[in-house]
Amino acid sequence: MASNPNQTIVIDGKEYALDALNDETRQLIGSIRGVDVEITRLRRQIAIAQTARAAYARSVAASLPKDGEAAAAAEAEATSEA
């Protein structure tokens, strides 16, 4: 991870110059940043899935018979079976 000599990072309220940190620490910081990007991507995917789920639920609700329609359908079915 190339670092600008002026780059700093704040960890637990304390500021550190990136170029003063050892390679392992800089790599770990890079890994944290990569994971943060992945978490953001997954949150977006979850939002998309939740939106799709809500749309499907609305479609199901809209396709169900209304109270009067359900009673009429049940009565018609009972009449046709008799």
C-alpha positions in Angstrom: 0.0 0.0 0.0 1.7 3.2 -1.2 1.3 6.0 1.2 1.5 9.7 0.9 3.9 11.1 3.6 1.1 13.4 4.8 -1.5 10.7 5.2 -2.7 10.0 8.6 -5.2 7.6 10.2 -7.1 8.0 13.5 -7.3 4.8 15.6 -9.0 4.9 19.0 -8.9 8.7 19.0 -5.2 8.9 18.3 -3.7 10.1 15.0 -0.9 8.1 13.3 1.2 8.9 10.2 0.7 6.0 7.8 4.4 6.1 6.8 5.4 5.6 10.4 3.5 2.3 10.7 5.1 -1.0 9.9 4.2 -2.9 6.7 2.0 -5.4 8.6 -0.1 -2.7 10.2 -0.5 -0.9 6.9 -1.6 -4.2 5.3 -4.1 -4.7 8.1 -5.5 -1.2 7.6 -5.8 -2.0 3.9 -7.7 -5.1 4.7 -10.0 -3.2 7.0 -10.7 -0.7 4.2 -11.4 -3.6 1.8 -13.8 -5.2 4.2 -15.5 -1.9 4.7 -16.0 -1.6 0.9 -17.5 -5.2 0.8 -19.8 -4.4 3.8 -21.1 -1.3 1.9 -21.6 -3.4 -1.3 -23.5 -6.1 0.7 -25.7 -3.5 2.4 -26.7 -2.2 -1.0 -27.5 -5.7 -2.1 -29.6 -6.2 1.0 -31.5 -2.9 0.3 -32.2 -4.1 -3.3 -33.4 -7.5 -2.0 -35.6 -5.8 0.6 -37.1 -3.6 -2.0 -37.8 -6.6 -4.3 -39.4 -8.5 -1.4 -41.6 -5.6 -0.5 -42.8 -5.4 -4.2 -43.5 -9.1 -4.2 -45.5 -8.8 -1.0 -47.5 -5.9 -2.4 -48.2 -8.0 -5.5 -49.4 -10.9 -3.4 -51.6 -8.6 -1.4 -53.1 -7.1 -4.6 -53.8 -10.5 -6.1 -55.7 -11.8 -3.1 -59.5 -11.7 -3.3 -61.1 -8.8 -1.4 -63.5 -9.6 1.5 -66.6 -9.5 -0.6 -64.9 -11.4 -3.5 -63.8 -14.2 -1.1 -67.3 -14.7 0.2 -68.8 -14.7 -3.3 -66.1 -17.2 -4.5 -66.8 -19.5 -1.5 -70.5 -19.3 -2.1 -70.1 -20.1 -5.8 -67.9 -23.0 -5.0 -70.4 -24.4 -2.4 -73.2 -24.0 -4.9 -71.4 -25.8 -7.7 -70.6 -28.7 -5.4 -74.2 -29.2 -4.4 
